[in-house]
Amino acid sequence: LAAGMLEVFLEHARSQGNAEVVRVEPGMEGVVTMDQLFIILATVNEQLGQIKTKLRAEEDKFAQWHVENVRRKHNYWPFILKFLETLAQKNELMPLVQKAKSKSQR
């Protein structure tokens, strides 16, 4: 809650002169009605909710970046070579190569 908004609320409370008033924290001058405190509380809670939503979005974004960075830095060559070697040992590599060639010629 911006300091300026609080001053506006305090000034409004002073000008209203409502019977039901509550003193605020020491060091803050003036009094505020309960209704105005509820307005301030609602405003703060709304802003808190917005900030929490933004924080979750940022945390999700950084988590996704972490996953992408891990993938980018990982060396996949040993896995790929071992996979091709295994396919060749099972005599499954050449049929896959022929199938890919026939698809690319269409």
DSSP file with accessible surface (Angstrom, degrees, kcal/mol):
  #  RESIDUE AA STRUCTURE BP1 BP2  ACC     N-H-->O    O-->H-N    N-H-->O    O-->H-N    TCO  KAPPA ALPHA  PHI   PSI    X-CA   Y-CA   Z-CA
    1    1 A L              0   0   74      0, 0.0     2,-0.0     0, 0.0    43,-0.0   0.000 360.0 360.0 360.0 125.8    0.0    0.0    0.0
    2    2 A A     >  -     0   0   59      1,-0.1     4,-1.8     4,-0.0     3,-0.3  -0.357 360.0-125.6 -67.8 145.5    1.5    3.3   -1.1
    3    3 A A  H  > S+     0   0   82      1,-0.2     4,-2.1     2,-0.2     5,-0.2   0.871 111.1  57.4 -60.1 -35.4    2.2    5.8    1.7
    4    4 A G  H  > S+     0   0   48      1,-0.2     4,-2.1     2,-0.2    -1,-0.2   0.893 103.8  51.7 -62.8 -40.0    0.2    8.4   -0.2
    5    5 A M  H  > S+     0   0   71     -3,-0.3     4,-2.5     2,-0.2    -1,-0.2   0.911 108.1  51.9 -64.2 -40.5   -2.9    6.1   -0.2
    6    6 A L  H  X S+     0   0   42     -4,-1.8     4,-2.8     1,-0.2    -2,-0.2   0.921 108.2  51.3 -63.2 -41.0   -2.6    5.7    3.6
    7    7 A E  H  X S+     0   0   95     -4,-2.1     4,-2.9     2,-0.2     5,-0.2   0.902 108.6  51.7 -62.2 -40.0   -2.4    9.5    4.0
    8    8 A V  H  X S+     0   0   99     -4,-2.1     4,-2.6     2,-0.2    -2,-0.2   0.937 111.2  47.5 -61.7 -45.1   -5.6    9.8    1.9
    9    9 A F  H  X S+     0   0   35     -4,-2.5     4,-2.4     1,-0.2    -2,-0.2   0.920 113.1  48.5 -61.5 -42.9   -7.4    7.3    4.1
   10   10 A L  H  X S+     0   0    1     -4,-2.8     4,-2.5     2,-0.2    21,-0.3   0.926 111.8  48.4 -65.1 -44.0   -6.2    9.0    7.2
   11   11 A E  H  X S+     0   0  105     -4,-2.9     4,-2.2     1,-0.2    -2,-0.2   0.919 111.5  50.7 -62.1 -41.5   -7.2   12.4    6.0
   12   12 A H  H  X S+     0   0   90     -4,-2.6     4,-1.7    -5,-0.2    -1,-0.2   0.920 110.0  50.0 -62.1 -42.7  -10.6   11.0    5.0
   13   13 A A  H  X S+     0   0    3     -4,-2.4     4,-1.5     1,-0.2     5,-0.5   0.911 109.9  50.6 -63.5 -41.4  -11.0    9.5    8.4
   14   14 A R  H  < S+     0   0   85     -4,-2.5    -1,-0.2     1,-0.2    -2,-0.2   0.900 111.6  47.9 -62.9 -40.0  -10.2   12.7   10.1
   15   15 A S  H  < S+     0   0   88     -4,-2.2    -1,-0.2     1,-0.2    -2,-0.2   0.779 106.9  57.1 -74.4 -25.0  -12.7   14.7    8.0
   16   16 A Q  H  < S-     0   0   93     -4,-1.7    -1,-0.2    -5,-0.2    -2,-0.2   0.854  82.0-158.1 -75.0 -36.8  -15.5   12.2    8.6
   17   17 A G     <  -     0   0   63     -4,-1.5    -3,-0.1     1,-0.2    -4,-0.1   0.836  20.6-178.6  62.9  32.8  -15.5   12.4   12.4
   18   18 A N        -     0   0   67     -5,-0.5    -1,-0.2     1,-0.1    -2,-0.0  -0.303  31.9-130.5 -63.5 149.2  -17.1    9.0   12.8
   19   19 A A  S    S+     0   0  106      1,-0.2     2,-1.1     2,-0.0    -1,-0.1   0.869  94.8  68.2 -69.5 -37.6  -17.8    7.9   16.4
   20   20 A E  S    S+     0   0  132      2,-0.0    14,-0.8     0, 0.0     2,-0.3  -0.721  70.6 152.2 -90.7 100.7  -16.3    4.4   15.9
   21   21 A V  E     -A   33   0A  63     -2,-1.1     2,-0.4    12,-0.2    12,-0.2  -0.903  30.0-155.3-128.9 157.9  -12.6    5.0   15.5
   22   22 A V  E     -A   32   0A  54     10,-2.5    10,-1.9    -2,-0.3     2,-0.2  -0.997  22.0-121.8-133.0 136.2   -9.4    3.1   16.2
   23   23 A R  E     -A   31   0A 190     -2,-0.4     8,-0.2     8,-0.2     2,-0.1  -0.555  29.7-141.3 -74.8 142.9   -5.9    4.4   16.8
   24   24 A V        -     0   0   36      6,-0.8     4,-0.1     4,-0.3     3,-0.1  -0.278  44.0 -45.6 -94.1-174.2   -3.4    3.1   14.4
   25   25 A E  S >  S-     0   0  142      1,-0.1     3,-2.0    -2,-0.1    -1,-0.2  -0.057  73.2 -87.8 -52.9 149.9    0.2    2.1   15.0
   26   26 A P  T 3  S+     0   0  131      0, 0.0    -1,-0.1     0, 0.0     3,-0.1  -0.282 117.0  33.8 -57.6 140.9    2.4    4.4   17.2
   27   27 A G  T 3  S+     0   0   82      1,-0.2     2,-0.6    -3,-0.1    -2,-0.1   0.220  94.4 102.0  95.8 -16.7    4.1    7.0   15.1
   28   28 A M    <   -     0   0   61     -3,-2.0    -4,-0.3    -4,-0.1    -1,-0.2  -0.911  69.1-138.2-102.1 120.7    1.1    7.2   12.7
   29   29 A E        +     0   0  154     -2,-0.6    -4,-0.1    -3,-0.1     2,-0.1  -0.376  55.8  21.0 -79.0 152.4   -0.9   10.3   13.4
   30   30 A G  S    S-     0   0   21     -2,-0.1    -6,-0.8    -6,-0.1     2,-0.3  -0.218  77.3 -85.4  93.0 179.9   -4.7   10.4   13.4
   31   31 A V  E     -A   23   0A  31    -21,-0.3     2,-0.4    -8,-0.2    -8,-0.2  -0.895  27.8-154.2-128.6 158.2   -7.5    7.9   13.7
   32   32 A V  E     -A   22   0A   1    -10,-1.9   -10,-2.5    -2,-0.3   -22,-0.1  -0.986  19.8-119.1-133.9 142.7   -9.2    5.7   11.2
   33   33 A T  E  >  -A   21   0A   4     -2,-0.4     4,-2.2   -12,-0.2   -12,-0.2  -0.373  29.5-112.8 -74.9 162.6  -12.7    4.2   11.3
   34   34 A M  H  > S+     0   0   56    -14,-0.8     4,-2.5     1,-0.2     5,-0.2   0.901 118.2  55.6 -61.7 -40.4  -13.2    0.5   11.2
   35   35 A D  H  > S+     0   0  115      1,-0.2     4,-2.1     2,-0.2    -1,-0.2   0.918 108.2  47.9 -59.6 -41.3  -14.7    0.7    7.8
   36   36 A Q  H  > S+     0   0    9      2,-0.2     4,-2.7     1,-0.2    -1,-0.2   0.885 109.0  53.1 -69.6 -35.4  -11.6    2.5    6.5
   37   37 A L  H  X S+     0   0   52     -4,-2.2     4,-3.0     1,-0.2    -1,-0.2   0.911 108.8  50.6 -63.7 -38.6   -9.4   -0.1    8.1
   38   38 A F  H  X S+     0   0  121     -4,-2.5     4,-2.8     2,-0.2    -2,-0.2   0.889 109.6  50.6 -65.9 -36.7  -11.3   -2.8    6.3
   39   39 A I  H  X S+     0   0   85     -4,-2.1     4,-2.5     2,-0.2    -2,-0.2   0.941 112.3  46.5 -64.3 -45.4  -10.9   -0.9    3.1
   40   40 A I  H  X S+     0   0   21     -4,-2.7     4,-2.8     2,-0.2    -2,-0.2   0.938 113.5  49.2 -61.0 -45.5   -7.2   -0.7    3.7
   41   41 A L  H  X S+     0   0   88     -4,-3.0     4,-3.0     1,-0.2     5,-0.2   0.921 111.1  49.4 -61.5 -43.2   -7.0   -4.4    4.6
   42   42 A A  H  X S+     0   0   56     -4,-2.8     4,-2.5     2,-0.2    -1,-0.2   0.915 111.9  49.1 -62.9 -41.2   -9.0   -5.4    1.5
   43   43 A T  H  X S+     0   0   28     -4,-2.5     4,-2.6     2,-0.2    -2,-0.2   0.934 112.9  46.7 -64.0 -45.2   -6.6   -3.3   -0.6
   44   44 A V  H  X S+     0   0   56     -4,-2.8     4,-2.7     1,-0.2    -2,-0.2   0.927 112.9  49.4 -63.4 -43.9   -3.6   -4.8    1.0
   45   45 A N  H  X S+     0   0   87     -4,-3.0     4,-2.4     2,-0.2    -1,-0.2   0.893 111.0  50.1 -63.6 -38.8   -5.0   -8.4    0.6
   46   46 A E  H  X S+     0   0  124     -4,-2.5     4,-2.2    -5,-0.2    -2,-0.2   0.941 112.8  45.8 -64.0 -45.5   -5.8   -7.7   -3.0
   47   47 A Q  H  X S+     0   0   59     -4,-2.6     4,-2.5     1,-0.2    -2,-0.2   0.887 111.0  53.6 -64.9 -37.7   -2.3   -6.5   -3.7
   48   48 A L  H  X S+     0   0   77     -4,-2.7     4,-2.7     2,-0.2    -1,-0.2   0.920 108.1  50.2 -62.4 -43.2   -0.8   -9.4   -1.8
   49   49 A G  H  X S+     0   0   32     -4,-2.4     4,-2.2     2,-0.2    -2,-0.2   0.918 111.0  48.8 -61.2 -42.2   -2.8  -11.8   -3.9
   50   50 A Q  H  X S+     0   0   95     -4,-2.2     4,-2.4     2,-0.2    -2,-0.2   0.916 112.3  48.3 -64.0 -41.4   -1.6  -10.1   -7.1
   51   51 A I  H  X S+     0   0  107     -4,-2.5     4,-2.7     2,-0.2    -2,-0.2   0.909 110.3  51.1 -67.4 -40.8    2.0  -10.2   -5.9
   52   52 A K  H  X S+     0   0  109     -4,-2.7     4,-2.6     2,-0.2    -1,-0.2   0.904 110.0  50.7 -63.2 -38.9    1.7  -13.9   -4.9
   53   53 A T  H  X S+     0   0   78     -4,-2.2     4,-2.2     2,-0.2    -2,-0.2   0.934 112.0  46.5 -63.3 -44.8    0.4  -14.7   -8.4
   54   54 A K  H  X S+     0   0  144     -4,-2.4     4,-2.4     2,-0.2    -2,-0.2   0.896 111.5  52.3 -63.9 -39.2    3.2  -12.9  -10.0
   55   55 A L  H  X S+     0   0   95     -4,-2.7     4,-2.7     2,-0.2    -2,-0.2   0.928 109.0  49.2 -63.4 -44.4    5.7  -14.6   -7.7
   56   56 A R  H  X S+     0   0  132     -4,-2.6     4,-2.6     1,-0.2    -1,-0.2   0.914 110.5  51.5 -60.9 -40.5    4.3  -18.1   -8.6
   57   57 A A  H  X S+     0   0   54     -4,-2.2     4,-2.3     2,-0.2    -1,-0.2   0.918 111.4  47.0 -62.8 -42.7    4.6  -17.2  -12.3
   58   58 A E  H  X S+     0   0   79     -4,-2.4     4,-2.6     2,-0.2    -2,-0.2   0.905 111.7  50.3 -65.7 -41.3    8.2  -16.1  -11.9
   59   59 A E  H  X S+     0   0  108     -4,-2.7     4,-2.2     1,-0.2    -2,-0.2   0.914 111.7  48.4 -63.5 -40.9    9.0  -19.3   -9.9
   60   60 A D  H  X S+     0   0  112     -4,-2.6     4,-2.3     2,-0.2    -1,-0.2   0.903 110.9  51.3 -63.5 -41.5    7.4  -21.4  -12.7
   61   61 A K  H  X S+     0   0   80     -4,-2.3     4,-2.4     1,-0.2    -2,-0.2   0.937 111.3  46.7 -62.6 -44.9    9.4  -19.5  -15.3
   62   62 A F  H  X S+     0   0  113     -4,-2.6     4,-2.2     1,-0.2    -1,-0.2   0.875 110.3  53.3 -67.3 -35.2   12.7  -20.0  -13.5
   63   63 A A  H  X S+     0   0   57     -4,-2.2     4,-2.1    -5,-0.2    -1,-0.2   0.920 110.2  47.9 -63.5 -42.3   11.9  -23.7  -13.0
   64   64 A Q  H  X S+     0   0   91     -4,-2.3     4,-2.5     1,-0.2    -2,-0.2   0.901 110.1  52.2 -64.8 -41.1   11.2  -24.1  -16.8
   65   65 A W  H  X S+     0   0  115     -4,-2.4     4,-2.6     2,-0.2    -1,-0.2   0.899 107.3  53.2 -60.2 -39.3   14.5  -22.3  -17.5
   66   66 A H  H  X S+     0   0  123     -4,-2.2     4,-2.4     2,-0.2    -2,-0.2   0.936 109.2  48.0 -62.1 -45.2   16.3  -24.7  -15.3
   67   67 A V  H  X S+     0   0   54     -4,-2.1     4,-2.4     1,-0.2    -2,-0.2   0.930 112.9  48.6 -60.8 -45.4   14.9  -27.7  -17.1
   68   68 A E  H  X S+     0   0   75     -4,-2.5     4,-2.5     1,-0.2    -1,-0.2   0.903 110.7  50.8 -62.7 -40.1   15.8  -26.1  -20.5
   69   69 A N  H  X S+     0   0   60     -4,-2.6     4,-2.0     2,-0.2    -1,-0.2   0.894 109.4  50.3 -65.8 -39.2   19.4  -25.3  -19.3
   70   70 A V  H  X S+     0   0   80     -4,-2.4     4,-1.4     1,-0.2    -2,-0.2   0.939 112.9  46.7 -63.3 -45.2   19.9  -28.9  -18.1
   71   71 A R  H  < S+     0   0  146     -4,-2.4    -2,-0.2     1,-0.2    -1,-0.2   0.894 112.0  51.0 -62.5 -40.3   18.7  -30.2  -21.4
   72   72 A R  H  < S+     0   0  164     -4,-2.5    -1,-0.2     1,-0.2    -2,-0.2   0.863 114.4  42.8 -66.6 -35.2   20.9  -27.8  -23.3
   73   73 A K  H  < S+     0   0  171     -4,-2.0    -1,-0.2    -5,-0.2    -2,-0.2   0.652  90.8 103.8 -87.7 -15.8   24.0  -28.7  -21.3
   74   74 A H  S  < S-     0   0  108     -4,-1.4     2,-0.9    -5,-0.2    -4,-0.0  -0.428  71.4-129.7 -72.2 142.0   23.4  -32.5  -21.3
   75   75 A N        +     0   0   98      1,-0.2     4,-0.3    -2,-0.1    -1,-0.1  -0.790  29.0 174.9 -93.1 105.9   25.6  -34.6  -23.7
   76   76 A Y     >  +     0   0  104     -2,-0.9     4,-2.5     1,-0.2     5,-0.2   0.563  55.6  92.1 -87.8  -9.8   23.2  -36.8  -25.6
   77   77 A W  H  > S+     0   0  168      1,-0.2     4,-2.9     2,-0.2     5,-0.3   0.902  82.9  51.3 -57.9 -46.2   25.8  -38.3  -28.0
   78   78 A P  H  > S+     0   0   79      0, 0.0     4,-2.3     0, 0.0    -1,-0.2   0.927 113.0  47.1 -57.7 -40.9   26.6  -41.4  -25.9
   79   79 A F  H  > S+     0   0  131     -4,-0.3     4,-2.6     2,-0.2    -2,-0.2   0.939 113.1  47.8 -64.3 -46.4   22.9  -42.2  -25.6
   80   80 A I  H  X S+     0   0   66     -4,-2.5     4,-2.7     2,-0.2     5,-0.2   0.933 113.4  47.4 -62.1 -45.2   22.3  -41.7  -29.3
   81   81 A L  H  X S+     0   0  101     -4,-2.9     4,-2.5     1,-0.2    -1,-0.2   0.918 113.0  48.1 -63.8 -42.6   25.3  -43.8  -30.3
   82   82 A K  H  X S+     0   0  116     -4,-2.3     4,-2.6    -5,-0.3    -1,-0.2   0.903 111.1  51.9 -65.0 -38.3   24.4  -46.6  -27.9
   83   83 A F  H  X S+     0   0  108     -4,-2.6     4,-2.3     2,-0.2    -2,-0.2   0.940 112.1  45.1 -63.8 -46.1   20.8  -46.6  -29.2
   84   84 A L  H  X S+     0   0   72     -4,-2.7     4,-2.4     1,-0.2    -2,-0.2   0.898 112.4  52.2 -64.9 -38.8   21.9  -46.9  -32.8
   85   85 A E  H  X S+     0   0   92     -4,-2.5     4,-2.4    -5,-0.2    -2,-0.2   0.924 109.7  48.9 -62.3 -43.8   24.4  -49.6  -31.9
   86   86 A T  H  X S+     0   0   44     -4,-2.6     4,-1.7     1,-0.2    -2,-0.2   0.914 110.7  50.3 -64.3 -42.4   21.6  -51.6  -30.1
   87   87 A L  H  <>S+     0   0   20     -4,-2.3     5,-3.0     1,-0.2     6,-1.0   0.912 111.0  49.7 -61.2 -40.6   19.3  -51.2  -33.1
   88   88 A A  H ><5S+     0   0   45     -4,-2.4     3,-1.6     1,-0.2    -2,-0.2   0.907 108.2  52.6 -65.5 -41.0   22.1  -52.5  -35.4
   89   89 A Q  H 3<5S+     0   0  130     -4,-2.4    -1,-0.2     1,-0.3    -2,-0.2   0.849 110.9  47.2 -63.6 -32.8   22.8  -55.5  -33.1
   90   90 A K  T 3<5S-     0   0  132     -4,-1.7    -1,-0.3    -5,-0.2    -2,-0.2   0.332 114.1-119.6 -89.8   8.1   19.1  -56.4  -33.3
   91   91 A N  T < 5S+     0   0  136     -3,-1.6    -3,-0.2    -5,-0.1    -2,-0.1   0.828  85.4 113.3  55.3  37.2   19.1  -56.0  -37.1
   92   92 A E     >< +     0   0   95     -5,-3.0     4,-1.2    -6,-0.2    -4,-0.2   0.529  54.0  74.8-110.3  -9.2   16.4  -53.3  -36.7
   93   93 A L  H  > S+     0   0   44     -6,-1.0     4,-2.3     2,-0.2     5,-0.2   0.946  92.5  49.5 -72.5 -48.9   18.5  -50.3  -37.9
   94   94 A M  H  > S+     0   0  113      1,-0.2     4,-2.9     2,-0.2     5,-0.2   0.902 108.5  52.3 -63.2 -41.5   18.6  -51.0  -41.6
   95   95 A P  H  > S+     0   0   77      0, 0.0     4,-2.3     0, 0.0    -1,-0.2   0.910 111.2  48.6 -60.7 -36.9   14.8  -51.5  -42.0
   96   96 A L  H  X S+     0   0   88     -4,-1.2     4,-2.3     2,-0.2    -2,-0.2   0.903 111.4  49.6 -67.1 -37.9   14.3  -48.2  -40.2
   97   97 A V  H  X S+     0   0   51     -4,-2.3     4,-2.5     2,-0.2    -1,-0.2   0.930 111.9  48.2 -65.5 -44.8   16.8  -46.5  -42.5
   98   98 A Q  H  X S+     0   0  103     -4,-2.9     4,-2.5     1,-0.2    -2,-0.2   0.908 111.3  50.6 -62.1 -41.7   15.1  -47.9  -45.6
   99   99 A K  H  X S+     0   0  121     -4,-2.3     4,-2.0    -5,-0.2    -1,-0.2   0.914 111.0  48.4 -62.4 -41.6   11.7  -46.8  -44.4
  100  100 A A  H  X S+     0   0   59     -4,-2.3     4,-2.0     1,-0.2    -2,-0.2   0.902 111.0  51.2 -67.4 -37.5   13.0  -43.3  -43.8
  101  101 A K  H  X S+     0   0  105     -4,-2.5     4,-1.4     1,-0.2    -2,-0.2   0.920 109.4  49.6 -65.2 -42.1   14.5  -43.2  -47.3
  102  102 A S  H  X S+     0   0   51     -4,-2.5     4,-0.6     1,-0.2    -1,-0.2   0.883 110.9  50.0 -67.5 -35.1   11.3  -44.3  -48.9
  103  103 A K  H >< S+     0   0  126     -4,-2.0     3,-0.7     1,-0.2    -1,-0.2   0.888 109.7  50.7 -67.4 -37.3    9.3  -41.7  -47.0
  104  104 A S  H 3< S+     0   0   96     -4,-2.0    -1,-0.2     1,-0.2    -2,-0.2   0.766 105.1  57.5 -75.3 -20.6   11.8  -38.9  -48.0
  105  105 A Q  H 3<        0   0  156     -4,-1.4    -1,-0.2    -5,-0.2    -2,-0.2   0.613 360.0 360.0 -82.7 -13.6   11.6  -39.9  -51.7
  106  106 A R    <<        0   0  229     -3,-0.7    -3,-0.1    -4,-0.6    -4,-0.0  -0.057 360.0 360.0 -72.0 360.0    7.8  -39.5  -51.9
